[in-house]
Amino acid sequence: MFTIYNGRTDLVELVSHFNQRMAVHSKNETLMCKVFPSSLGPVALRWFNGLKEGSIHSFKELTRAFGSRFVTRSRVPRPLDSLLSMAMRERETLKTYFDRYWEMFNEIDGDFDDVAVRTFKVGPPAEHGLRQSLTGKPVNNVR
């Protein structure tokens, strides 16, 4: 899976890599569009799943819509304090929290892995099993 937040280069790389993997099937527009989501991360996949049925008519149109959505998103980095204020919401699943956290982390410019690890550890409520597990073990990086 690829994560799309670092600008046009990553976007071009993702589409190029996908086209290389699918070269044998490049004439089958329907297959290309159906398989494309398998190369996306959770945020981009959510965008893909939110497309209205019948709104895309070709693979080229799909990659253009994808590019305009994520290249535009990647241009304005979020400040570090956006990450510092993140916490798991009441009744939020761990997966939803993780997806929100990962999305925010990828929108911040700079090398803040150490801060991200610490803030992720304290995001879940104190009684949550994951928090207890993470605070009891040394974690060296976000990934």
Secondary structure, DSSP 8 states (H G I E B T S, - for coil): -B---S-HHHHHHHHHHHHHHTGGGTT-HHHHHHHGGGGB-HHHHHHHHTS-TTS--SHHHHHHHHHHHHHHHHTS-B-HHHHHT----TT--HHHHHHHHHHHHHTB-S--HHHHHHHHHTSS-TT-HHHHHHHHS------
